[in-house]
Amino acid sequence: MFTYNYISFFSQLSENNNTDWFNAHKKDFEKDVKKPFEAFISKLIFEMNALTPEITISPSEAIFRINKDIRFSADKSPYKTEMSAVISKKGKKSNPCPGLYLSIGAEEVIVAAGLKMLEKEELLEVRHHIAQNSEQLEQIIQEPKFKEAFGEIQGDKIKRIPEEFKEAAAHQPLLYHTSFLAMTQLPATEITKPDFVEQIMGLYQLTLPFAKFLSEPLEG
């Protein structure tokens, strides 16, 4: 689906992030970036649906626009230098859990799964679940293939945790997190390989026990 033209487009956009350059190369964007990315996301949705039947969204529900929201940003460059999507039950309007966040730019592919931007009550439920099932969580995140692929769980943290979790947090530092993300990176050149979809699906399969664990306290 992808060629090196995808990588080349974003390499050039990084150096020419302005409306004039983008408009002059819009046909390249459509042919080498937008259409291949949509085809890739469509294929992933199909493959992921076999493992997670609730994922039935369209590519348009998953894919973020390339235009940046610069209203409150010091960086006024108008375009993102990657394409990105969330493939999950509600797509880009939800957490990638179960599901995946994907970002593909000129240098790297970022793959992530988990929870972020939780409401106060949601975070409380997740923390209670972690505190009560810490050993189960450790088994999931220390599983050798998961550990090799994703390393340590990423996410925002706080320095002071509510009193009710302090004792449990001494044994499970993830209770200090306010987001819980399994993340990994691949070289951007992987997108041109014939097994790229299989690579991403292999990572997705590894995230499913982690996603199931995080989803349990939020179901219903």
C-alpha positions in Angstrom: 0.0 0.0 0.0 2.8 2.4 0.9 5.9 3.4 -1.2 8.9 5.5 -0.3 7.0 8.4 -1.8 5.0 8.5 1.5 8.2 9.0 3.5 9.5 11.5 1.0 6.4 13.6 1.2 6.6 14.0 4.9 10.4 14.6 4.8 9.7 17.5 2.4 6.7 18.8 4.4 8.8 19.0 7.5 11.1 21.5 5.7 8.2 23.3 3.9 5.4 23.4 6.4 3.3 26.1 4.8 0.1 26.4 2.8 1.7 27.4 -0.5 4.0 24.3 -0.6 1.2 21.9 0.5 -1.2 23.2 -2.2 1.5 22.9 -4.8 1.9 19.2 -3.8 -1.7 18.3 -3.0 -1.9 15.8 -5.8 1.2 14.0 -4.3 -0.5 14.1 -0.9 -3.7 12.5 -2.3 -1.9 9.8 -4.3 1.1 8.9 -2.1 -0.2 9.6 1.4 -4.0 9.9 1.9 -5.1 7.1 -0.3 -2.5 4.5 0.9 -3.1 5.5 4.5 -6.9 5.0 4.1 -6.4 1.7 2.4 -4.1 0.6 5.2 -6.5 1.6 7.9 -9.4 -0.1 6.1 -7.4 -3.3 6.0 -6.5 -3.1 9.7 -10.2 -2.5 10.6 -11.1 -5.6 8.7 -8.3 -7.7 10.4 -9.0 -6.3 13.9 -12.7 -6.9 13.6 -12.0 -10.6 13.5 -10.4 -10.4 16.9 -12.6 -7.6 18.3 -16.1 -7.7 16.7 -17.2 -4.4 18.2 -14.7 -2.6 15.9 -16.9 -1.8 12.9 -16.0 1.8 12.1 -15.1 3.3 8.7 -11.6 4.7 7.9 -13.0 8.2 8.1 -14.1 7.6 11.7 -10.6 6.5 12.6 -8.3 8.9 10.7 -7.3 12.4 12.0 -7.0 15.3 9.6 -3.6 16.4 8.6 -4.4 20.0 9.4 -3.3 21.1 12.8 -5.4 23.1 15.3 -3.1 26.1 15.8 -5.4 28.3 17.7 -3.7 27.8 21.0 -0.3 26.7 19.8 2.9 28.6 19.7 3.9 26.6 16.6 1.8 28.0 13.8 2.9 25.5 11.1 -0.4 24.5 9.6 0.1 20.7 9.0 1.0 17.7 11.0 4.1 15.8 9.8 2.4 12.4 10.1 -0.9 10.7 9.4 -2.6 9.2 12.5 -5.7 7.2 13.4 -7.4 5.5 16.3 -8.9 2.1 15.4 -11.4 1.3 18.2 -15.1 1.0 18.8 -15.7 4.7 18.5 -12.6 5.6 16.5 -10.8 8.8 16.9 -13.4 10.0 19.5 -12.4 7.3 22.0 -9.5 5.6 23.7 -7.6 2.9 21.8 -8.7 0.2 24.3 -9.3 -2.3 22.9 -7.8 -0.9 19.7 -4.8 0.9 18.4 -3.4 4.3 17.9 -1.1 4.6 14.9 1.0 7.4 13.6 3.2 7.2 10.5 5.6 10.0 9.6 8.9 10.3 7.8 11.0 8.8 10.6 8.9 6.4 12.6 5.7 4.4 13.1 4.2 4.8 16.6 1.8 2.1 17.8 0.0 2.5 21.1 -2.9 0.9 23.0 -4.5 1.7 26.4 -6.3 4.5 28.2 -5.7 8.2 28.4 -7.7 11.4 29.2 -9.9 9.6 31.6 -12.7 11.3 33.5 -12.2 11.5 37.3 -14.6 8.7 38.1 -13.2 6.5 35.3 -9.6 6.9 36.6 -10.9 6.1 40.1 -12.5 2.8 38.8 -9.3 1.9 36.9 -7.1 2.5 40.0 -9.4 0.4 42.2 -9.2 -2.4 39.6 -5.4 -2.2 39.5 -5.0 -2.1 43.3 -7.3 -5.1 43.7 -5.7 -7.1 40.8 -2.1 -6.0 40.8 -0.6 -9.5 40.4 -2.8 -10.2 37.4 -1.7 -6.9 35.8 2.0 -7.7 36.5 1.6 -11.1 34.7 0.2 -9.3 31.7 2.8 -6.6 31.4 5.7 -8.9 32.2 4.7 -11.5 29.7 8.0 -11.9 27.7 6.6 -11.1 24.2 4.6 -8.1 25.5 7.6 -6.9 27.4 9.9 -7.2 24.4 7.5 -5.4 22.2 6.4 -2.5 24.5 8.8 -2.3 27.4 7.5 -0.2 30.3 3.9 1.1 30.4 3.9 4.8 29.4 1.6 7.6 30.4 1.2 10.7 32.5 1.8 10.4 36.2 1.1 12.4 39.3 3.5 12.8 42.3 0.9 12.6 45.0 -1.7 9.8 45.0 -5.0 9.7 47.0 -4.5 8.3 50.4 -6.6 5.2 49.7 -4.1 4.0 47.1 -0.8 4.8 48.9 -0.2 1.3 50.4 -1.0 -0.5 47.1 1.1 2.0 45.1 4.1 1.1 47.1 3.9 -2.3 45.3 2.3 -1.2 42.0 3.8 2.2 40.8 1.3 2.2 37.9 -1.3 3.6 40.4 0.5 6.9 40.0 -0.4 7.0 36.4 -3.3 9.0 35.0 -3.0 7.3 31.6 -1.9 3.8 30.8 -0.3 3.2 27.4 1.6 0.3 25.8 3.7 2.0 23.2 6.3 1.1 20.7 8.1 2.5 17.6 9.2 1.1 14.3 11.3 2.6 11.6 9.2 4.3 9.0 10.8 2.1 6.3 8.8 -0.8 7.7 5.7 0.6 5.9 7.0 -0.5 2.5 7.5 -4.1 3.5 4.9 -6.7 2.4 4.3 -7.9 5.9 3.6 -4.5 7.5 -0.1 -5.3 8.2 1.0 -8.6 9.8 3.5 -6.7 11.9 0.9 -4.3 13.3 -1.6 -7.1 13.8 1.0 -9.1 15.8 1.4 -6.1 18.0 -2.4 -5.7 18.4 -2.8 -9.3 19.5 -0.1 -8.7 22.2 -2.1 -5.7 23.5 -5.4 -7.6 23.9 -4.9 -9.0 27.5 -3.7 -5.5 28.6 -6.7 -3.9 26.9 -9.1 -6.4 28.4 -7.7 -5.8 31.9 -8.1 -2.0 31.6 -11.5 -2.2 30.1 -13.1 -4.4 32.7 -13.8 -1.7 35.3 -15.3 0.6 32.6 -17.6 -1.9 31.0 -21.3 -1.1 31.2 
